[in-house]
Amino acid sequence: MRWLYACFVIILCALIFCEYVADFVVLQKCKWPEIKRKKYVDDPLRAMIIADPHLLGPHRGHWLDQFYREWHMTRAFQAASRLFQPDVVFVLGDLFDEGDMVSDKQFKEYVWRYLQMFRLPPGIPLISVVGNHDVGFHYKMHPFFMSRFQNDLNYSLVHLYTIKQIHFVIINSMAMEADGCMFCNEAESALKNISRTLHCMKYPEEAECARTRRHPYSQPILLQHFPTYRISDTMCQEHDAPFIEAYRERFHVLSKESTDMLGELLKPRLAFAGHSHHYCHSINRLGIDEFTVASFSWRNKINPSFMLATLTPDDYVVSKCKMLPQQFVYNSYMCAGLMCLLVIAWRLMKSLRSSRYLDTDQHSKHH
C-alpha cells in the first residue's frame, strides 16, 4: 500500500501548496516602491489598490466556480495584506457582479461576503468605490441602489477623502454624464464644493476660506471606476490586454467633456481606475499618470494583478504586483496527477514483474 500512501502525500502537498502557500511565494516578489526624495519619506502613505472583484450573485455563474475563485481571491488578499501591511486599501468598483440585480436582503448578504473576504486588521480603512455592476450604468441608477450602497459602503457619489495629508477624490463614474440627471447634478455640485475646499486649502488667507478645514494643500488623486477618456489601450505606455478594442465614451471610459471637467475643477496629479479588467499605464488627456488596475478575479483575468502606491503630499511612485496566475494552479494539479499516475504505473509494472517471476519459478519447479 506504499503506492497509495505516496499518491496521498503528493495530492496533499499539491493542495497545501496551491491553496495556502503559493500566494505568499508569488507575492514575495513584490515590494513597496520607494520614493527617493528625502522630504516626507519618514512617513509616506502606503496604499494597496485593487479593482473589479466581481463577487458572483445568485443569478450568474456556477456555485462551484463562485466558491473556488472567491476562495482564491480571499487567499490572495489575506496574503497581500499580511505581507505588505498597507495603510489603506482602495477597491475601484464592481465589488459585486449583480449589485444592480439583487434584492435588499441579497445585497446585505453580498456586503457581508465582501467584507469577510476583504477583512483587514483594525485601523486599516477599506475604501470601496462604486462601479456600474454595483448600482447600474447611468441609465439604470436609482435612489434604491444608490442609498443602499451608501448606507453599507459609504461612498456612492463624490467624496473628498484625506489620509496622512493626501487628498483623494472618490468619484461615481456613472454620474459623470453631465446631462442634467439628478445624480449628475448632485455629483457636479459636490465636485464644485470639493474644488472650493481644495482652493481654500491652497489659499487659506482668502476671506471666504475662513471656515474651511485646515488640511495642508496637495494636488488630489482621482479614484473612480471608469478610466478617463482614451480611444483604446494603444494610448497606454504599458498594458496587458490580450487584444485592443476601441473604447466607447460613457460606457468604457468617461467622456471627453467629463474628463476635462475633472481636470478643470480638481487639477489632479494622479489617477486610478478599473473597469476594463486589464492593466494600463498612460499619460491621460489631463497630462497626468493614470493607472487602470486589472481585475482582482480569475473570472475576469487569468493573470490578475493589483497596485502598490507609495504616496506623499508632493510625490508618488507606483508599482504593479502580479498575483498567482490561474494556469499555475491548474498546472500544479496536473503535475501532481501525473506523478500519481507514474507511481501507479510503477506499482503495476512491479506487480506484473513479480507475477511473471512467480510463474517462471513455479514452471521451473514443475519440470
HELIX and SHEET records of a PDB file:
HELIX    1   1 ARG A    2  ILE A   16  1                                  15    
HELIX    2   2 PHE A   17  VAL A   21  3                                   5    
HELIX    3   3 ALA A   22  LEU A   27  1                                   6    
HELIX    4   4 TRP A   63  PHE A   84  1                                  22    
HELIX    5   5 ASP A  104  MET A  117  1                                  14    
HELIX    6   6 ASN A  132  VAL A  135  1                                   4    
HELIX    7   7 PRO A  143  LEU A  153  1                                  11    
HELIX    8   8 SER A  173  ALA A  175  5                                   3    
HELIX    9   9 MET A  182  LYS A  202  1                                  21    
HELIX   10  10 ALA A  207  CYS A  209  5                                   3    
HELIX   11  11 ASP A  233  MET A  235  5                                   3    
HELIX   12  12 LYS A  256  LEU A  266  1                                  11    
HELIX   13  13 GLN A  326  HIS A  366  1                                  41    
SHEET    1   A 5 LEU A 126  VAL A 129  0                                        
SHEET    2   A 5 VAL A  88  LEU A  92  1                                        
SHEET    3   A 5 LEU A  45  ILE A  50  1                                        
SHEET    4   A 5 SER A 305  THR A 312 -1                                        
SHEET    5   A 5 ASP A 315  LYS A 322 -1                                        
SHEET    1   B 7 VAL A 158  ILE A 163  0                                        
SHEET    2   B 7 ILE A 166  ILE A 171 -1                                        
SHEET    3   B 7 ILE A 221  GLN A 224  1                                        
SHEET    4   B 7 LEU A 270  ALA A 273  1                                        
SHEET    5   B 7 ASP A 289  THR A 292  1                                        
SHEET    6   B 7 CYS A 280  ILE A 283 -1                                        
SHEET    7   B 7 CYS A 236  HIS A 239 -1                                        
END                                                                             
